[in-house]
Amino acid sequence: MPAPAGSDHYDVLVVGSGPGGATTAARVAETGKRVLLLERGDFLPRERDNWSSQAVFGSAKYTADETFYDLHDRPFRPELHYYVGGNSKVYGAALLRLLPADFGEVQHPDGVAPAWPFSYEDMEPYYARAEHLFWVHGKHGEDPFAGKSSQDYKYPPVRHEPRIQQLSDDLGKLGLHPFHLPLGVQLTQDAQGRATVDSPCIQCDRVDGFPCLLGAKADAEWAVIRPALAGHPNLALMTRTTVERLITDSSGRSVSGVAVTLAGGSQHTFTADIVVLSAGAILSAALLLKSANGKHPQGLANSSDMVGRNYMRHNNLALIAFSREPNPTVFQKTLALNDFYRPGEHWQYPMGHIQMLGKSDDWQIKGAAPHRLGWAPSAPYGQVAKHSIDFWLSSEDLPLAGSRITLRRDGAIKLALQPGNNTEGLSRLRKTFQGMLGKLGMEDMTSVRSLYLHKAFDAAATAHQAGTARFGTEPATSVLDVTCKAHDLDNLYVVDGSFMPSIGAVNPTLTIIANALRVGDHIAERIGTTTPPA
Ligand SMILES: Cc1cc2nc3c(=O)[nH]c(=O)nc-3n(C[C@H](O)[C@H](O)[C@H](O)COP(=O)(O)OP(=O)(O)OC[C@H]3O[C@@H](n4cnc5c(N)ncnc54)[C@H](O)[C@@H]3O)c2cc1C
């Protein structure tokens, strides 16, 4: 996309078009002020390979051609996607709220997940707006462990297909509380809430890890950017424009603009009254460090030495269970459980969250299935896939100062993920849940790394990146204040997952979107408009 006509000065400039940046840009654009959204990637092409396991997981066609270095300086390819919409182009669209307890201190065996500077109740109205913005289908009140909601979802939950409804009933009989997984998808439903055949999602079940060929997934491009560009001529998007550095004014108190490399390779500078950074938790931290100057020798916003530290990404596990009974489900990703989220009868500490994944196909099973299933010793993979049921187990990791993003001497990014960070909860969650599935006739289980974690390196699993510029009330221990403005600078905000002081155990994106709306409201007020949010 070429540079927009007019001056190179904007009221608000946003770096990165993932859910965080897109949401803030769209909210601020409602004020009528000039907003520029800069994105290093292009629009993701809509093509048949969008739905090919081989292309998406086998050859990682849509994954950024990027090399980072791990704790031991070994190179690896992180799970990043440089497109309009950011990583949400391939996300699973499971859009869950953190639980109220996540906003306070949470005691784990390895330490304490720190409290947020405000409560669930403070965040609640933004969660409701975020759910509406990202087309979330769900049912509040079903999960007894969830916080209260002030508003219903706009859309009813995506209905379980018969095998998953049976699983839900069976889990209920074991005393658990399965609920419909809140999902950001476009779905045509009949009056009873049943998905109709013409629903894009029913035709494909290519949500987890796949781009959506039909634009029927609520990624940031389809849910936010396209409607915002159509509705607000004062909002401009520039693709294939990489921000290289943030520039401060001579006092060092304000960011005056950003230096970029344009699509053709030439250099350019854009200036703005307010700059919002949302390049993803890893790349935002790297950009702040890279922008060091005489007034900020340790990197921008880094007088606390906290930029890049406290990196989190969840302890995750994809689990495939095989049941004797066939599982003909097409759209499987409809059920979740929070029974093991809080300390309780199963353990004195939190274990985590469980949700269903999209159904593995033959290609995915081939890399993961045990060679001999007890009940089907010589079943071909296609047959095995018909019996598989797929789950995603997620447990909280802790913000460790040593889990850190730094820049190497050659400028490359080092992601020093500390091993063994609060992992017992995930092991216990797996064991406990497998025991329960065993009671339901699912005997053979295998964990897969290929679905999301398709690289040999643990550090490569960057999907749920968070925490590298945390917000808080103390400038000595946090990078951002409660409005997500850098303590050290008057006009720099950060709205991707880096603001999170702790990550809980549910997928992070709804929280990133809700926070981006909160910060968007604040910026709208700051630039002197009282336009109520759309
Ligand atoms: C396979 C997969 C499945 C997932 N499933 C789920 C799920 O079901 N539910 C959930 O809640 N979350 C899920 N996630 C995580 C979710 O995608 C992220 O939480 C979310 O995208 C984060 O949004 P963000 O705005 O913080 O950053 P990102 O989405 O990372 O966006 C950052 C953007 O900044 C751009 N950028 C970076 N550097 C620059 C630069 N220098 N100049 C210009 N632009 C730049 C990038 O190209 C990108 O577009 C999943 C992620 C993956 C990879």
The ligand as a Tripos MOL2 file, in Angstrom:
@<TRIPOS>MOLECULE
LIG
   53    58     1     0     0
SMALL
NO_CHARGES

@<TRIPOS>ATOM
      1 C1         -1.1670  -20.7380   15.7950 C.3       1 LIG1
      2 C2         -1.6800  -19.7360   16.7770 C.ar      1 LIG1
      3 C3         -2.9070  -19.9550   17.3900 C.ar      1 LIG1
      4 C4         -3.3820  -19.0440   18.3300 C.ar      1 LIG1
      5 N1         -4.6260  -19.2390   18.8680 N.ar      1 LIG1
      6 C5         -5.1190  -18.3460   19.7420 C.ar      1 LIG1
      7 C6         -6.4400  -18.4910   20.2610 C.ar      1 LIG1
      8 O1         -7.1880  -19.3930   19.9070 O.2       1 LIG1
      9 N2         -6.8690  -17.5700   21.1560 N.ar      1 LIG1
     10 C7         -6.0880  -16.5370   21.5690 C.ar      1 LIG1
     11 O2         -6.5300  -15.7720   22.4220 O.2       1 LIG1
     12 N3         -4.8530  -16.3590   21.0560 N.ar      1 LIG1
     13 C8         -4.3470  -17.2250   20.1590 C.ar      1 LIG1
     14 N4         -3.1130  -17.0200   19.6080 N.ar      1 LIG1
     15 C9         -2.3400  -15.8390   20.0300 C.3       1 LIG1
     16 C10        -2.7640  -14.5720   19.2700 C.3       1 LIG1
     17 O3         -2.5220  -14.7150   17.9040 O.3       1 LIG1
     18 C11        -1.9810  -13.3860   19.8410 C.3       1 LIG1
     19 O4         -2.2620  -13.2890   21.2240 O.3       1 LIG1
     20 C12        -2.3730  -12.0630   19.2000 C.3       1 LIG1
     21 O5         -2.2420  -12.0920   17.8140 O.3       1 LIG1
     22 C13        -1.4910  -10.9660   19.7790 C.3       1 LIG1
     23 O6         -1.8820   -9.7400   19.2410 O.3       1 LIG1
     24 P1         -0.8780   -8.4950   19.2520 P.3       1 LIG1
     25 O7         -1.5930   -7.3590   18.6680 O.co2     1 LIG1
     26 O8         -0.3260   -8.3730   20.6280 O.co2     1 LIG1
     27 O9          0.3670   -8.9100   18.3480 O.3       1 LIG1
     28 P2          0.5470   -9.6560   16.9550 P.3       1 LIG1
     29 O10        -0.6650  -10.3710   16.5400 O.co2     1 LIG1
     30 O11         1.8240  -10.3920   17.0920 O.co2     1 LIG1
     31 O12         0.7410   -8.4570   15.9240 O.3       1 LIG1
     32 C14         1.9300   -7.7170   15.8310 C.3       1 LIG1
     33 C15         1.9730   -7.0840   14.4530 C.3       1 LIG1
     34 O13         3.0640   -6.1650   14.3980 O.3       1 LIG1
     35 C16         3.7190   -6.2870   13.1400 C.3       1 LIG1
     36 N5          5.0950   -5.8090   13.3210 N.ar      1 LIG1
     37 C17         6.0650   -6.3800   14.0740 C.ar      1 LIG1
     38 N6          7.1800   -5.6350   14.0380 N.ar      1 LIG1
     39 C18         6.9000   -4.5630   13.2510 C.ar      1 LIG1
     40 C19         7.6700   -3.4400   12.8330 C.ar      1 LIG1
     41 N7          8.9370   -3.2690   13.2260 N.pl3     1 LIG1
     42 N8          7.0950   -2.5370   11.9980 N.ar      1 LIG1
     43 C20         5.7950   -2.6960   11.5960 C.ar      1 LIG1
     44 N9          5.0300   -3.7490   11.9620 N.ar      1 LIG1
     45 C21         5.5790   -4.6660   12.7920 C.ar      1 LIG1
     46 C22         3.6330   -7.7790   12.8370 C.3       1 LIG1
     47 O14         3.8250   -8.0550   11.4510 O.3       1 LIG1
     48 C23         2.2120   -8.0900   13.3130 C.3       1 LIG1
     49 O15         1.2740   -7.8630   12.2970 O.3       1 LIG1
     50 C24        -2.6020  -17.9020   18.6690 C.ar      1 LIG1
     51 C25        -1.3880  -17.6730   18.0280 C.ar      1 LIG1
     52 C26        -0.9210  -18.5740   17.0790 C.ar      1 LIG1
     53 C27         0.4030  -18.2890   16.4030 C.3       1 LIG1
@<TRIPOS>BOND
     1     1     2 1
     2     2     3 ar
     3     2    52 ar
     4     3     4 ar
     5     4     5 ar
     6     4    50 ar
     7     5     6 ar
     8     6     7 ar
     9     6    13 1
    10     7     8 2
    11     7     9 ar
    12     9    10 ar
    13    10    11 2
    14    10    12 ar
    15    12    13 ar
    16    13    14 ar
    17    14    15 1
    18    14    50 ar
    19    15    16 1
    20    16    17 1
    21    16    18 1
    22    18    19 1
    23    18    20 1
    24    20    21 1
    25    20    22 1
    26    22    23 1
    27    23    24 1
    28    24    25 2
    29    24    26 1
    30    24    27 1
    31    27    28 1
    32    28    29 2
    33    28    30 1
    34    28    31 1
    35    31    32 1
    36    32    33 1
    37    33    34 1
    38    33    48 1
    39    34    35 1
    40    35    36 1
    41    35    46 1
    42    36    37 ar
    43    36    45 ar
    44    37    38 ar
    45    38    39 ar
    46    39    40 ar
    47    39    45 ar
    48    40    41 1
    49    40    42 ar
    50    42    43 ar
    51    43    44 ar
    52    44    45 ar
    53    46    47 1
    54    46    48 1
    55    48    49 1
    56    50    51 ar
    57    51    52 ar
    58    52    53 1
@<TRIPOS>SUBSTRUCTURE
     1 LIG1         1 GROUP 0 **** ****
